[in-house]
Amino acid sequence: MVRSFLPLGAALLGATAVLAVDIPTCSIDQKCPESAPCCSQYNQCGVGAFCLGGCDPRMSFSLDSCAPAPVCQDKVYKMDSLDRYRDIGKYLGDSSEADWVGQGQPLVYDGNVLLTMPPKSVGTVLATTTYMWYGTVKAKMKTSRGRGVVSAFILFSDVKDEIDYEFVGVDLETAQTNYYFQGIPNYDNSGNISTTDAYDNWHEYEIQWTPDEIKWLVDGKVGRTKKRSETWNATSNQWAFPQTPSRVQISIWPGGLESNAKGTVDWAGGYIDWNSQEIKDYGYYFTTFGEISVQCYNADKAPGTNKKKSYYYNDISATNNTVVDSDKNTIMKSFLSTGKDMDKGDGTTSGSPAASSGVNSIPGGGEAPPNQVPGGSSSGTGSTDNGGSGSGSGSGSGSGSGSCEGSGFSQSCSGDNNNQGGSGSGVEE
């Protein structure tokens, strides 16, 4: 069974609460307005953090609305600290200051990072601040368990190319794999790899991604291979193969939320039990991550280069021959900035703009003006900033036992796209 054939980005959005009515939405057919030009991963329009990781240039007001994305770096993430994690409401695009950016309640326990999902919450998601344009990524992890509970380790691009490992909590013997091209659902893209008790046992899950093929490995053994040559779509006259710079994204999310589509709930094993033994024992569902490593493709010429500072797209087709490896700046001055005006500010240099900017406290996103933190309401009443604290709790306790309300991937806790063929090379500026 598959996740109702939805790309994970769309499924995550479906798992969340109703979007705030005053935040414009975006799609291929409905681009963001100039006043809120950046289309976030969750198809909401805004400025600031909306213009950083996950900003889809195809759905934004213009291609340059999104900020350029930091290029790939070979790196080993020990996952034994949150010192280099930043809440999405505290990050302005400087990848030298943070390895991970996210929302929810991560915490450190016994030398590993736990992604937690307290009752009635939408879970936790972390993404790397740098992008992979082909390469190899490995993650040592233990999954969550329980019906309706989903753990994920994926590659996800701003234009919704996606390569997945997903685990549903009622089937701990199966690693589900999938891939998508620009978020387009396909009934034939999924495949399973057998494993052993993914909750109690450490396993190393690996994705080897080149311009020609994807390999999924478990504990060093190839479980599945998909070649680009097998993905030609004669109707659209292009390769339906992931090919654009992607962030490593790890998450725990409620596939069994009552508000989700029936197909997603069934795939996730049923409705989630917020009174399960797991909740009684720990106060939350959780997924455990040990070391994660990224090895860039390091091509001499595009596609797959990382010779300069940042990636951006020079055409709405958003295939690998439209990716530019450039020296453009990736760091915004404030949460009023956009890709078109990276230096727009309000007199502050931190992620908390001045009160004159209409500051609101964004649940799960720290303090920022309205429509500047994806998934954040413009009328929130609390904030969660776990950056570097290690507590992982909105209240600072780390227990996560309180009830949470979600909006987008935020939570407040208490007690036709005109594509062209993608077989060509990218661009170096």
C-alpha positions, 0 to 999 in steps of 0.5 A: 500500500502507498501513501495515497500516491501523494508526494511527501510534501503534499502529504505533510501539508494534508496532515496539518491544521487548516491554513490561516485564511489571511495567508495567500496560497500558491500553485502552478496555476496561481502564483503568489502576489507581488506583496507576498512573492514567495511560495513556500514548501506548504504552498503558502505565500509570504516573505522572509522565511518563505523565500528560503528553503522550500521556496518554489520559484515556479509558483512564486511571483517571479523566478528570483523571488526565492533566495538562492540556495547554499550549494552542497558540502561534504559533511558528517552530522553527528546528531548528538546536539542541537547546537547547530539547529535553528528554528525556522523563525531564527534562520536567515539563510546563513548555512555557516551558522546552522546545519539544520532548520526546522519546526516542531520539537526535536530533543537530544537523548542518549547522544542522539536526536529525537524527532518528537510528536506530542499529542494532537501535534503535527510532529517535527521536521528538520531540513539541511541548510545546504542542498545536494545536487546528486551525491550520496546520503546516509542516515542511521535511524530507528523509526517510530511505531504505532498506527498512523505514525510515519517516519521519513528520511528523504531528499526534497527539492524546492521544485518538489523533486523527491527521493524517499524512505518512509516507514509506517508504524504498523509495519516495522519490517518494511522500508518503503521507497519512492521518488517523484518528479516535480511533485507529480503523483505516479502509481508506479514509483514506489517499492519496498525493501525488507528490514528487521524491527526498524523501531528497536534496531539501528539501521543505516539507510542510504540513497545514492543519486546520480544523473543516471540512477537512484539506488536505495541501500539498507545496511550497505546492501542495494535494495532497489535501483531506478534508472533515469532511462526508465522514466521517459514520459512521451506525453510531456517529452521529458525525463520524470526523474528527480534532478534538482538540488535537494535538501535532506529532510527528516521528519515524524508526522501523523499520517493517521490524522483524522483530517487526512484523506482516507487513502493516507490514513489507510496507508499509515495503518489507521487513525493515530492513537493519542492515548497509546502506550507510547504516549503514556510511557514517553509523552510523545511518539518519536523517531531517533536519528544517529549519524547522517552523512552527505557526500556531494557528487562534486561534478567537474561540470554541470549537472551536479556541481558545487563549485561556487556559493549558491544554486538558482533557476533561470527557467520555469521548467526547473529541470537540471539544465536550468540550475545555475551554480553561482556566486549569488548571496544566500543570506537575507538581512531580515524577515522582510527580505525576499530573493529580489531584495535580500537587503531589505530590513527594518533596522534589526539584524536578527530574526526578530524584526522591530515591533513597527513591522507588525511583529506577531509570535508565530507558533513553532516559528519564533517571532516574526511579522505575519506571513514570514514563517511558512506554516505560521499563523499571523495571529499566534499566541506562543513561540517555540525556539529550540535552536541549540537548547536541546530541550525540544519542548515548547515549554522547555521541559522536554517532556512533550506531554502537553496538547499541541495545536498545529498550523502548517508545520507549526505547533503551539504546545501547552502542559500545467507547468510548462516543463521542458526536457531535463536531459541537458546540463546545468549552468555555471555562472 
